[in-house]
Amino acid sequence: MSPLLFFLRLRDCKLSKRSFEALSEILSSPSNHLRELDLSSNKLQVSELDLLCVGLKSPDCKLETLRLKDCGLSEISCDYLAAALKSNPSHLRQLDLSNDYYWLSTNKNNLQDPGVKHLCGFLESPGCKLETLRLWRCGLSEISCDYLAAALKSNPSHLRVLELYGNNVKDPDVKQLSDLQQSPDYRLETLRSVE
């Protein structure tokens, strides 16, 4: 009998298309026990992310933590990802879409404000139970704060940690989010916008 697979960390592995097909098959399997998937520091093409999203959409996918840090997700990648998570929203608790300074300096494909707008479609989903969202150095501006605040007002009950380090946002830009943090009607406990 093979051991159960709960955590899979494939950081900086230069994964092939076949690897993403295999990951999709694992996530879609009825016998799947995977709860944490870390694909950080892999350069994800749209076609590869699309394959991964097939697995994320599966009702058999019970992933609780998804790390895509330093994957340089574009707006369209974020659109695919948000749609997949929205179709199967109830298990994911942590999502990391952050970038590091090196990636930002060498790649212009960051999710930016339009990507966050797509992501907010997932956050607004009634089944969304995400507790931690990390968006470090994603090329975000004030309008992303507006999108996030609107999404949290629509579905306020779960997000506890929101990290926006290294974006082009100042204290006045995050005021709406800060106000939510102070309100007893919202669960937001930690808001980090300055490193």
Residue frames as a rotation matrix with the C-alpha (Angstrom) as fourth column:
MET 1
0.579 0.815 0.000 0.00
0.815 -0.579 0.000 0.00
0.000 0.000 -1.000 0.00
SER 2
-0.244 -0.704 0.667 1.48
0.656 -0.627 -0.422 3.35
0.715 0.334 0.614 -1.04
PRO 3
-0.578 -0.015 -0.816 1.83
0.737 -0.438 -0.515 6.13
-0.350 -0.899 0.264 1.58
LEU 4
0.555 0.824 0.115 -0.70
0.818 -0.516 -0.254 8.97
-0.150 0.235 -0.960 1.54
LEU 5
-0.537 -0.715 0.448 0.53
0.792 -0.610 -0.026 12.18
0.291 0.341 0.894 -0.05
PHE 6
0.430 0.691 -0.581 -0.49
0.854 -0.519 0.015 15.25
-0.291 -0.503 -0.814 1.96
PHE 7
0.574 -0.345 -0.743 2.24
-0.193 -0.938 0.287 17.77
-0.796 -0.022 -0.605 1.01
LEU 8
0.442 -0.463 0.768 3.95
0.877 0.402 -0.263 18.23
-0.187 0.790 0.584 -2.33
ARG 9
0.602 -0.350 -0.717 6.72
-0.133 -0.930 0.343 20.81
-0.787 -0.111 -0.607 -2.69
LEU 10
0.364 -0.413 0.835 8.13
0.899 0.391 -0.199 21.27
-0.244 0.823 0.514 -6.19
ARG 11
0.758 -0.110 -0.643 9.95
-0.023 -0.990 0.141 24.59
-0.652 -0.092 -0.753 -5.87
ASP 12
0.279 -0.698 -0.660 12.16
-0.866 -0.480 0.140 25.66
-0.414 0.532 -0.738 -8.77
CYS 13
-0.002 -0.209 0.978 11.90
-0.039 0.977 0.209 22.29
-0.999 -0.038 -0.010 -10.51
LYS 14
-0.610 -0.197 -0.768 11.60
-0.714 -0.284 0.640 23.38
-0.344 0.938 0.033 -14.17
LEU 15
-0.278 0.610 0.742 8.47
0.028 0.778 -0.628 21.30
-0.960 -0.154 -0.234 -14.54
SER 16
-0.999 -0.047 0.005 7.38
0.001 0.090 0.996 20.06
-0.047 0.995 -0.090 -17.95
LYS 17
-0.354 0.923 -0.149 3.90
-0.865 -0.263 0.427 20.05
0.355 0.280 0.892 -19.46
ARG 18
-0.078 0.277 -0.958 3.68
0.005 0.961 0.278 16.35
0.997 0.017 -0.076 -18.60
SER 19
-0.871 -0.277 -0.406 4.36
0.402 0.075 -0.913 17.22
0.284 -0.958 0.046 -14.95
PHE 20
-0.780 0.624 0.045 1.32
-0.587 -0.705 -0.397 19.50
-0.216 -0.336 0.917 -14.92
GLU 21
-0.072 0.737 -0.673 -0.80
-0.646 0.479 0.594 16.82
0.760 0.477 0.442 -16.56
ALA 22
-0.381 -0.157 -0.911 0.26
0.416 0.851 -0.321 14.46
0.826 -0.502 -0.258 -13.76
LEU 23
-0.995 0.018 -0.094 -0.51
0.073 -0.490 -0.869 17.07
-0.062 -0.872 0.486 -11.08
SER 24
-0.456 0.882 -0.123 -3.95
-0.871 -0.413 0.266 17.59
0.184 0.228 0.956 -12.59
GLU 25
-0.024 0.397 -0.917 -4.56
-0.206 0.896 0.393 13.84
0.978 0.199 0.060 -12.50
ILE 26
-0.738 -0.301 -0.604 -3.51
0.502 0.354 -0.789 13.68
0.452 -0.885 -0.110 -8.83
LEU 27
-0.928 0.371 0.017 -5.79
-0.307 -0.740 -0.599 16.56
-0.210 -0.561 0.801 -7.83
SER 28
-0.224 0.888 -0.403 -8.71
-0.928 -0.068 0.366 15.01
0.297 0.456 0.839 -9.74
SER 29
-0.578 -0.070 -0.813 -8.31
-0.063 0.997 -0.041 11.55
0.813 0.027 -0.581 -8.27
PRO 30
0.525 0.839 0.140 -11.01
-0.287 0.020 0.958 10.34
0.801 -0.543 0.251 -5.82
SER 31
0.676 -0.339 -0.655 -8.22
0.689 0.606 0.397 8.84
0.262 -0.719 0.643 -3.70
ASN 32
-0.076 -0.715 0.695 -6.37
0.325 -0.677 -0.661 12.19
0.943 0.176 0.283 -3.57
HIS 33
0.570 0.192 -0.799 -5.29
0.820 -0.073 0.567 13.33
0.050 -0.979 -0.199 -0.08
LEU 34
-0.436 -0.830 0.349 -3.12
0.805 -0.533 -0.261 16.28
0.403 0.167 0.900 -1.17
ARG 35
0.554 0.627 -0.547 -3.62
0.819 -0.530 0.221 19.29
-0.151 -0.571 -0.807 1.10
GLU 36
0.544 -0.435 -0.718 -0.62
-0.153 -0.892 0.425 21.51
-0.825 -0.122 -0.551 0.30
LEU 37
0.540 -0.369 0.757 0.94
0.836 0.339 -0.431 22.18
-0.097 0.865 0.492 -3.11
ASP 38
0.477 -0.499 -0.723 3.99
-0.071 -0.842 0.535 24.42
-0.876 -0.204 -0.437 -3.48
LEU 39
0.544 -0.254 0.799 5.00
0.831 0.293 -0.473 25.24
-0.114 0.922 0.370 -7.06
SER 40
0.829 -0.196 -0.524 6.95
-0.056 -0.961 0.271 28.39
-0.557 -0.195 -0.807 -6.19
SER 41
0.025 -0.898 -0.440 9.77
-0.581 -0.371 0.724 29.60
-0.813 0.237 -0.531 -8.46
ASN 42
-0.406 -0.054 0.912 8.55
0.665 0.668 0.335 27.70
-0.627 0.743 -0.235 -11.51
LYS 43
-0.801 0.124 -0.585 7.93
-0.418 -0.815 0.400 29.75
-0.427 0.565 0.705 -14.65
LEU 44
-0.321 0.780 0.537 4.31
0.434 0.625 -0.649 28.88
-0.842 0.025 -0.539 -15.33
GLN 45
-0.991 0.129 -0.028 3.10
-0.074 -0.360 0.930 29.22
0.110 0.924 0.366 -18.89
VAL 46
-0.348 0.935 0.062 -0.61
-0.925 -0.332 -0.186 29.84
-0.154 -0.123 0.980 -19.42
SER 47
0.146 0.396 -0.907 -1.00
-0.622 0.750 0.228 26.35
0.770 0.531 0.355 -20.94
GLU 48
-0.633 -0.452 -0.629 0.61
0.199 0.690 -0.696 24.75
0.748 -0.565 -0.347 -17.85
LEU 49
-0.920 0.343 0.190 -1.56
-0.323 -0.389 -0.863 26.70
-0.222 -0.855 0.469 -15.45
ASP 50
-0.109 0.915 -0.389 -4.60
-0.967 -0.006 0.256 25.75
0.232 0.404 0.885 -17.50
LEU 51
-0.124 -0.019 -0.992 -3.75
-0.098 0.995 -0.006 22.07
0.987 0.097 -0.125 -16.94
LEU 52
-0.934 -0.257 -0.247 -3.34
0.223 0.118 -0.968 22.68
0.278 -0.959 -0.053 -13.22
CYS 53
-0.683 0.718 0.134 -6.72
-0.717 -0.623 -0.312 24.43
-0.140 -0.309 0.941 -13.14
VAL 54
-0.055 0.638 -0.768 -8.42
-0.531 0.633 0.564 21.30
0.846 0.438 0.304 -14.48
GLY 55
-0.415 -0.184 -0.891 -7.34
0.526 0.751 -0.400 19.56
0.743 -0.634 -0.215 -11.29
LEU 56
-0.999 0.002 -0.052 -8.26
0.040 -0.609 -0.792 22.52
-0.034 -0.793 0.609 -9.06
LYS 57
-0.453 0.887 -0.091 -11.80
-0.836 -0.388 0.387 22.50
0.308 0.252 0.918 -10.48
SER 58
-0.403 0.282 -0.871 -12.35
-0.008 0.950 0.311 18.85
0.915 0.133 -0.381 -9.62
PRO 59
0.533 0.663 0.525 -14.74
-0.586 -0.158 0.795 18.15
0.610 -0.731 0.305 -6.75
ASP 60
0.803 -0.311 -0.508 -12.14
0.492 0.828 0.270 15.62
0.336 -0.467 0.818 -5.57
CYS 61
-0.230 -0.897 0.377 -9.57
0.412 -0.441 -0.797 18.40
0.881 -0.028 0.471 -5.08
LYS 62
0.802 0.475 -0.362 -9.36
0.501 -0.204 0.841 19.26
0.326 -0.856 -0.401 -1.37
LEU 63
-0.218 -0.958 0.185 -6.25
0.742 -0.286 -0.606 21.43
0.634 0.005 0.774 -1.50
GLU 64
0.666 0.420 -0.616 -5.97
0.740 -0.478 0.473 23.77
-0.096 -0.771 -0.629 1.51
THR 65
0.373 -0.632 -0.679 -2.72
-0.077 -0.750 0.657 25.59
-0.925 -0.193 -0.328 0.66
LEU 66
0.661 -0.193 0.725 -1.54
0.750 0.216 -0.626 26.65
-0.035 0.957 0.287 -2.81
ARG 67
0.322 -0.654 -0.684 1.77
0.058 -0.708 0.704 28.45
-0.945 -0.267 -0.190 -3.20
LEU 68
0.589 -0.142 0.796 2.57
0.808 0.081 -0.583 30.00
0.019 0.987 0.162 -6.59
LYS 69
0.709 -0.398 -0.583 5.19
-0.007 -0.830 0.558 32.46
-0.705 -0.391 -0.591 -5.35
ASP 70
-0.190 -0.851 -0.489 7.62
-0.532 -0.329 0.780 33.77
-0.825 0.409 -0.391 -7.98
CYS 71
-0.229 0.189 0.955 5.69
0.656 0.755 0.008 32.11
-0.720 0.628 -0.296 -10.80
GLY 72
-0.884 -0.212 -0.416 5.11
-0.075 -0.815 0.575 35.44
-0.461 0.540 0.704 -12.55
LEU 73
-0.292 0.850 0.438 1.41
0.840 0.447 -0.306 34.95
-0.456 0.279 -0.845 -13.11
SER 74
-0.968 0.028 0.250 -0.09
0.137 -0.773 0.619 37.20
0.211 0.634 0.745 -15.77
GLU 75
-0.550 0.834 0.051 -3.56
-0.779 -0.489 -0.392 38.71
-0.302 -0.255 0.918 -15.84
ILE 76
0.118 0.634 -0.764 -4.90
-0.822 0.494 0.283 35.87
0.557 0.595 0.580 -18.00
SER 77
-0.564 -0.373 -0.736 -3.29
0.091 0.859 -0.504 33.27
0.821 -0.351 -0.451 -15.73
CYS 78
-0.974 0.212 0.073 -5.01
-0.122 -0.226 -0.966 34.86
-0.189 -0.951 0.246 -12.76
ASP 79
-0.218 0.930 -0.295 -8.30
-0.976 -0.201 0.086 34.80
0.021 0.307 0.952 -14.67
TYR 80
-0.014 0.144 -0.989 -7.98
-0.359 0.923 0.140 31.03
0.933 0.358 0.039 -15.23
LEU 81
-0.808 -0.397 -0.436 -6.91
0.241 0.453 -0.858 30.45
0.538 -0.798 -0.270 -11.63
ALA 82
-0.820 0.536 0.200 -9.75
-0.510 -0.525 -0.682 32.51
-0.261 -0.661 0.704 -10.15
ALA 83
0.013 0.853 -0.522 -12.32
-0.932 0.200 0.302 30.72
0.362 0.483 0.797 -12.32
ALA 84
-0.210 -0.168 -0.963 -11.00
-0.028 0.986 -0.166 27.32
0.977 -0.008 -0.212 -11.22
LEU 85
-0.953 -0.199 -0.227 -11.00
0.218 0.068 -0.974 28.26
0.209 -0.978 -0.022 -7.54
LYS 86
-0.601 0.793 0.093 -14.46
-0.788 -0.569 -0.235 29.78
-0.134 -0.215 0.967 -7.82
SER 87
0.088 0.657 -0.749 -15.84
-0.698 0.577 0.424 26.51
0.711 0.486 0.509 -9.19
ASN 88
0.421 -0.013 -0.907 -14.43
0.484 0.849 0.213 24.57
0.767 -0.529 0.363 -6.18
PRO 89
0.093 -0.425 0.900 -13.93
-0.269 -0.881 -0.389 27.18
0.959 -0.206 -0.196 -3.44
SER 90
0.769 0.572 0.286 -14.65
-0.323 -0.039 0.946 25.53
0.552 -0.819 0.155 -0.14
HIS 91
0.796 -0.458 -0.396 -11.34
0.597 0.703 0.388 23.92
0.100 -0.545 0.833 0.88
LEU 92
0.002 -0.907 0.422 -8.60
0.665 -0.314 -0.678 26.45
0.747 0.282 0.602 0.07
ARG 93
0.744 0.204 -0.636 -7.37
0.656 -0.404 0.638 28.35
-0.127 -0.892 -0.434 3.12
GLN 94
0.240 -0.744 -0.623 -4.03
0.031 -0.636 0.771 29.85
-0.970 -0.204 -0.130 1.99
LEU 95
0.735 -0.031 0.677 -3.06
0.677 0.087 -0.731 31.31
-0.036 0.996 0.085 -1.37
ASP 96
0.213 -0.765 -0.608 0.34
0.129 -0.595 0.793 32.85
-0.969 -0.247 -0.028 -2.15
LEU 97
0.726 0.066 0.684 0.77
0.686 0.007 -0.728 34.64
-0.053 0.998 -0.040 -5.49
SER 98
0.738 -0.439 -0.513 3.72
-0.098 -0.821 0.562 36.80
-0.668 -0.365 -0.649 -4.43
ASN 99
0.767 -0.607 0.209 6.82
0.345 0.115 -0.932 37.74
0.541 0.787 0.297 -6.42
ASP 100
0.361 -0.717 -0.596 10.37
0.725 -0.186 0.663 38.57
-0.586 -0.672 0.453 -5.39
TYR 101
0.450 -0.205 -0.869 12.40
-0.284 -0.955 0.079 41.57
-0.847 0.212 -0.488 -6.51
TYR 102
-0.660 -0.744 0.101 14.47
-0.170 0.280 0.945 39.53
-0.732 0.606 -0.311 -8.97
TRP 103
-0.390 0.582 0.714 11.37
0.838 0.545 0.014 38.30
-0.381 0.604 -0.700 -10.78
LEU 104
0.619 0.670 -0.409 9.91
0.477 -0.735 -0.482 41.79
-0.624 0.103 -0.775 -10.97
SER 105
0.183 -0.639 -0.747 13.11
-0.452 -0.730 0.513 43.13
-0.873 0.243 -0.422 -12.49
THR 106
-0.805 -0.593 0.035 13.34
-0.280 0.429 0.859 40.44
-0.524 0.681 -0.511 -15.17
ASN 107
-0.743 0.611 0.272 9.69
0.656 0.588 0.473 39.79
0.129 0.530 -0.838 -16.11
LYS 108
-0.892 0.439 0.110 6.81
-0.438 -0.898 0.039 42.10
0.116 -0.013 0.993 -16.91
ASN 109
-0.244 0.836 -0.491 4.14
-0.102 0.481 0.871 39.40
0.964 0.263 -0.032 -16.59
ASN 110
-0.995 0.032 -0.090 2.78
0.093 0.081 -0.992 40.26
-0.025 -0.996 -0.084 -13.17
LEU 111
-0.385 0.921 0.063 -0.85
0.923 0.382 0.047 39.86
0.019 0.077 -0.997 -12.30
GLN 112
-0.970 -0.100 0.220 -1.21
0.112 -0.993 0.045 43.60
0.214 0.069 0.975 -11.50
ASP 113
-0.690 0.721 0.052 -4.57
-0.551 -0.478 -0.684 45.31
-0.469 -0.501 0.727 -10.95
PRO 114
-0.012 0.749 -0.662 -6.56
-0.941 0.216 0.262 43.44
0.339 0.626 0.702 -13.65
GLY 115
-0.464 -0.223 -0.857 -5.35
-0.051 0.973 -0.226 40.12
0.885 -0.061 -0.462 -12.23
VAL 116
-0.990 0.119 -0.070 -6.53
0.071 0.000 -0.997 41.10
-0.119 -0.993 -0.009 -8.75
LYS 117
-0.387 0.903 -0.188 -9.90
-0.905 -0.411 -0.111 42.05
-0.178 0.127 0.976 -10.21
HIS 118
-0.011 0.329 -0.944 -10.25
-0.523 0.803 0.286 38.47
0.852 0.497 0.163 -11.52
LEU 119
-0.747 -0.382 -0.545 -9.09
0.219 0.632 -0.743 37.07
0.628 -0.674 -0.388 -8.19
CYS 120
-0.856 0.458 0.239 -11.76
-0.468 -0.491 -0.734 39.07
-0.219 -0.741 0.635 -6.37
GLY 121
-0.033 0.841 -0.540 -14.37
-0.830 0.278 0.484 37.06
0.557 0.464 0.689 -8.27
PHE 122
-0.189 -0.138 -0.972 -13.15
0.267 0.946 -0.186 34.08
0.945 -0.294 -0.142 -6.24
LEU 123
-0.960 -0.246 -0.133 -13.05
0.195 -0.251 -0.948 36.06
0.200 -0.936 0.289 -2.97
GLU 124
-0.588 0.802 0.101 -16.68
-0.808 -0.583 -0.078 37.13
-0.004 -0.127 0.992 -3.50
SER 125
-0.335 0.459 -0.823 -17.82
-0.271 0.790 0.551 33.55
0.903 0.407 -0.140 -4.04
PRO 126
0.464 0.619 0.634 -20.18
-0.775 -0.063 0.629 32.44
0.429 -0.783 0.450 -1.23
GLY 127
0.955 -0.082 -0.286 -18.23
0.164 0.948 0.275 29.21
0.249 -0.309 0.918 -0.81
CYS 128
0.171 -0.965 0.199 -14.84
0.054 -0.192 -0.980 30.94
0.984 0.178 0.019 -0.48
LYS 129
0.972 0.099 -0.214 -13.23
0.207 0.072 0.976 30.25
0.112 -0.992 0.049 2.91
LEU 130
0.189 -0.962 0.195 -9.77
0.545 -0.062 -0.836 31.66
0.817 0.265 0.513 2.16
GLU 131
0.817 0.071 -0.573 -8.05
0.567 -0.282 0.774 32.82
-0.107 -0.957 -0.271 5.35
THR 132
0.157 -0.850 -0.503 -4.64
0.145 -0.483 0.863 34.03
-0.977 -0.209 0.047 4.10
LEU 133
0.826 0.065 0.560 -3.85
0.564 -0.063 -0.824 35.85
-0.018 0.996 -0.089 0.85
ARG 134
0.118 -0.873 -0.474 -0.31
0.308 -0.421 0.853 36.95
-0.944 -0.246 0.220 -0.02
LEU 135
0.787 0.154 0.598 0.20
0.617 -0.234 -0.751 39.36
0.025 0.960 -0.279 -2.92
TRP 136
0.328 -0.753 -0.570 3.74
0.208 -0.531 0.821 40.66
-0.922 -0.388 -0.017 -2.36
ARG 137
-0.443 -0.701 -0.559 5.29
-0.320 -0.459 0.829 42.66
-0.837 0.546 -0.021 -5.20
CYS 138
-0.213 0.481 0.850 2.56
0.758 0.631 -0.167 42.00
-0.617 0.609 -0.499 -7.75
GLY 139
-0.902 -0.196 0.385 2.61
0.407 -0.683 0.607 45.47
0.144 0.704 0.695 -9.35
LEU 140
-0.005 0.991 -0.132 -0.58
0.974 0.034 0.223 46.55
0.226 -0.127 -0.966 -7.60
SER 141
-0.819 -0.164 0.551 -1.90
0.116 -0.986 -0.121 50.09
0.563 -0.036 0.826 -7.19
GLU 142
-0.834 0.499 0.235 -4.67
-0.478 -0.443 -0.758 51.83
-0.274 -0.745 0.608 -5.27
ILE 143
-0.093 0.887 -0.453 -7.41
-0.949 0.059 0.311 50.34
0.302 0.458 0.836 -7.45
SER 144
-0.358 -0.086 -0.930 -6.50
-0.008 0.996 -0.089 46.82
0.934 -0.025 -0.357 -6.30
CYS 145
-0.991 0.031 -0.128 -7.21
0.127 -0.035 -0.991 47.93
-0.035 -0.999 0.031 -2.74
ASP 146
-0.446 0.884 -0.137 -10.64
-0.867 -0.465 -0.178 49.09
-0.221 0.039 0.974 -3.93
TYR 147
-0.050 0.395 -0.917 -11.28
-0.613 0.713 0.341 45.71
0.789 0.579 0.207 -5.59
LEU 148
-0.657 -0.307 -0.688 -10.19
0.259 0.766 -0.589 43.81
0.708 -0.565 -0.424 -2.48
ALA 149
-0.938 0.338 0.078 -12.26
-0.227 -0.426 -0.876 45.97
-0.263 -0.839 0.476 -0.13
ALA 150
-0.185 0.913 -0.364 -15.36
-0.979 -0.140 0.146 45.50
0.082 0.384 0.920 -2.28
ALA 151
-0.147 0.072 -0.987 -14.81
-0.279 0.954 0.111 41.72
0.949 0.292 -0.120 -2.39
LEU 152
-0.867 -0.241 -0.435 -14.42
0.320 0.399 -0.859 41.51
0.381 -0.885 -0.269 1.39
LYS 153
-0.715 0.692 0.097 -17.55
-0.625 -0.570 -0.534 43.59
-0.314 -0.442 0.840 1.93
SER 154
0.006 0.715 -0.699 -19.38
-0.875 0.341 0.342 41.10
0.483 0.610 0.628 -0.29
ASN 155
0.650 0.103 -0.753 -18.02
0.117 0.965 0.233 38.06
0.751 -0.239 0.615 1.60
PRO 156
0.303 -0.549 0.779 -16.57
-0.685 -0.694 -0.222 39.24
0.662 -0.466 -0.587 4.92
SER 157
0.833 0.382 0.400 -16.54
-0.536 0.376 0.756 36.14
0.138 -0.844 0.518 7.04
HIS 158
0.922 -0.387 -0.017 -13.25
0.386 0.912 0.140 34.32
-0.038 -0.135 0.990 6.44
LEU 159
0.345 -0.880 0.328 -10.16
0.429 -0.163 -0.888 36.30
0.835 0.447 0.322 5.31
ARG 160
0.862 -0.089 -0.499 -7.90
0.480 -0.174 0.860 36.92
-0.163 -0.981 -0.107 8.30
VAL 161
0.047 -0.938 -0.343 -4.51
0.278 -0.317 0.907 37.80
-0.959 -0.138 0.246 6.77
LEU 162
0.882 0.149 0.447 -3.91
0.470 -0.230 -0.852 40.02
-0.024 0.962 -0.273 3.73
GLU 163
0.151 -0.924 -0.350 -0.32
0.399 -0.267 0.877 40.84
-0.904 -0.272 0.329 2.74
LEU 164
0.890 0.236 0.390 0.39
0.454 -0.380 -0.806 43.51
-0.042 0.894 -0.446 0.13
TYR 165
0.299 -0.868 -0.397 4.12
0.216 -0.344 0.914 44.19
-0.930 -0.359 0.084 0.68
GLY 166
-0.544 -0.832 0.109 6.14
0.265 -0.047 0.963 45.80
-0.796 0.553 0.246 -2.07
ASN 167
-0.023 0.591 0.807 3.28
0.999 -0.021 0.044 47.19
0.043 0.807 -0.589 -4.15
ASN 168
-0.823 -0.257 0.507 2.66
0.328 -0.943 0.055 50.78
0.464 0.211 0.860 -5.17
VAL 169
0.341 0.940 0.003 0.16
0.456 -0.168 0.874 51.37
0.822 -0.296 -0.486 -2.38
LYS 170
-0.724 -0.501 0.474 0.36
-0.100 -0.603 -0.791 53.92
0.682 -0.620 0.387 0.43
ASP 171
-0.912 0.341 -0.226 -1.50
0.308 0.207 -0.929 54.23
-0.270 -0.917 -0.293 3.71
PRO 172
-0.443 0.810 -0.384 -4.37
-0.656 -0.585 -0.477 56.27
-0.612 0.040 0.790 2.19
ASP 173
-0.427 0.244 -0.871 -4.81
-0.773 0.401 0.492 53.58
0.469 0.883 0.018 -0.50
VAL 174
-0.650 0.109 -0.752 -5.43
0.245 0.967 -0.071 50.86
0.719 -0.231 -0.656 2.08
LYS 175
-0.829 0.332 0.450 -7.79
-0.557 -0.557 -0.616 52.95
0.046 -0.761 0.647 4.24
GLN 176
0.167 0.953 -0.254 -10.85
-0.886 0.258 0.385 50.97
0.432 0.161 0.887 3.14
LEU 177
0.185 -0.188 -0.965 -9.08
0.092 0.981 -0.173 47.75
0.978 -0.056 0.199 4.09
SER 178
-0.853 -0.522 -0.016 -7.89
0.106 -0.143 -0.984 49.23
0.512 -0.841 0.177 7.38
ASP 179
-0.442 0.782 0.441 -11.46
-0.884 -0.463 -0.065 50.24
0.153 -0.418 0.895 8.19
LEU 180
0.447 0.588 -0.674 -12.58
-0.488 0.792 0.368 46.64
0.750 0.164 0.641 7.61
GLN 181
-0.327 -0.684 -0.652 -9.83
0.271 0.593 -0.758 45.47
0.905 -0.424 -0.009 9.93
GLN 182
-0.946 -0.048 0.320 -11.27
-0.257 -0.490 -0.833 47.65
0.197 -0.870 0.451 12.71
SER 183
-0.151 0.988 0.035 -14.86
-0.911 -0.153 0.383 46.54
0.384 0.026 0.923 12.18
PRO 184
-0.494 0.008 0.869 -16.26
-0.600 0.720 -0.348 43.71
-0.629 -0.694 -0.351 14.32
ASP 185
0.597 0.802 -0.002 -18.26
-0.518 0.384 -0.765 42.54
-0.613 0.457 0.644 11.29
TYR 186
0.685 -0.437 -0.583 -15.10
-0.510 0.283 -0.812 41.37
0.520 0.854 -0.029 9.50
ARG 187
0.940 -0.339 -0.040 -12.51
0.298 0.760 0.578 38.71
-0.165 -0.555 0.815 10.31
LEU 188
0.503 -0.801 0.323 -9.52
0.301 -0.188 -0.935 40.58
0.810 0.568 0.147 8.86
GLU 189
0.887 -0.214 -0.410 -6.94
0.412 -0.040 0.910 40.56
-0.211 -0.976 0.052 11.65
THR 190
0.001 -0.977 -0.213 -3.66
0.370 -0.198 0.908 41.26
-0.929 -0.080 0.361 9.84
LEU 191
0.926 0.199 0.320 -3.11
0.373 -0.359 -0.856 43.75
-0.055 0.912 -0.406 7.02
ARG 192
0.119 -0.956 -0.268 0.47
0.390 -0.203 0.898 44.24
-0.913 -0.211 0.348 5.89
SER 193
0.901 0.219 0.374 1.10
0.428 -0.313 -0.848 46.79
-0.069 0.924 -0.376 3.15
VAL 194
0.638 -0.751 0.170 4.56
-0.670 -0.650 -0.359 48.07
0.380 0.115 -0.918 4.17
GLU 195
0.484 -0.544 -0.686 7.69
0.368 0.837 -0.404 45.96
0.794 -0.057 0.605 4.59
